[in-house]
Amino acid sequence: MVDFIVFIALFVGGFYLFGISWSLPTAQGVVFTAGLLVVSIALAYAMRQRGSATKRSDNWNQRDDK
């Protein structure tokens, strides 16, 4: 549950940065890029979580040969 909350906070926060970047008088590109990075981090965070909807036994992050 905590993972989902972190994902949603990052994802929605990134879209918020997208939205406010258009109304800023300066640094629009910096804020838009920050939003893009935050959304990318949110998606990467969600994809790194253990388990899978496909219930595969050979997930990349669950191998025993580490």
C-alpha positions as CSV (number, residue, x, y, z in Angstrom):
1,M,0.0,0.0,0.0
2,V,2.9,2.4,0.8
3,D,4.4,1.7,-2.6
4,F,1.1,2.7,-4.3
5,I,0.9,5.9,-2.3
6,V,4.5,6.8,-3.2
7,F,3.8,6.0,-6.9
8,I,0.7,8.1,-7.0
9,A,2.3,11.0,-5.2
10,L,5.2,11.1,-7.6
11,F,3.0,10.5,-10.7
12,V,0.5,13.2,-9.8
13,G,3.3,15.5,-8.6
14,G,5.0,15.2,-12.0
15,F,1.8,16.1,-13.8
16,Y,1.3,19.0,-11.5
17,L,4.8,20.3,-12.5
18,F,3.8,19.9,-16.1
19,G,0.7,22.0,-15.6
20,I,2.3,24.8,-13.7
21,S,5.3,25.1,-16.0
22,W,3.1,26.8,-18.6
23,S,2.1,29.6,-16.3
24,L,5.5,30.5,-14.9
25,P,7.2,33.7,-16.2
26,T,10.7,32.1,-16.1
27,A,12.2,28.6,-15.9
28,Q,9.4,27.0,-17.8
29,G,11.7,24.5,-19.4
30,V,13.4,23.6,-16.1
31,V,10.0,22.9,-14.3
32,F,8.7,20.9,-17.3
33,T,11.8,18.8,-17.4
34,A,11.6,18.3,-13.6
35,G,8.0,17.1,-14.1
36,L,9.1,14.7,-16.9
37,L,11.8,13.3,-14.6
38,V,9.4,12.9,-11.7
39,V,6.9,11.0,-13.8
40,S,9.7,8.8,-15.2
41,I,10.9,8.1,-11.6
42,A,7.4,7.2,-10.6
43,L,7.0,4.7,-13.4
44,A,10.5,3.2,-12.8
45,Y,9.6,2.9,-9.1
46,A,6.4,1.0,-10.0
47,M,8.1,-1.3,-12.5
48,R,10.9,-2.3,-10.0
49,Q,8.4,-3.7,-7.5
50,R,8.4,-7.4,-6.9
51,G,5.6,-9.5,-8.3
52,S,3.8,-9.4,-11.6
53,A,0.3,-9.5,-12.9
54,T,1.4,-12.3,-15.2
55,K,2.4,-14.5,-12.2
56,R,5.6,-15.6,-14.0
57,S,8.1,-17.6,-12.0
58,D,11.1,-15.9,-13.7
59,N,10.7,-12.2,-13.1
60,W,13.9,-10.3,-13.6
61,N,14.1,-9.0,-10.1
62,Q,13.2,-12.4,-8.5
63,R,16.0,-14.6,-9.8
64,D,17.8,-16.7,-7.2
65,D,21.2,-16.4,-9.1
66,K,22.0,-13.0,-7.6
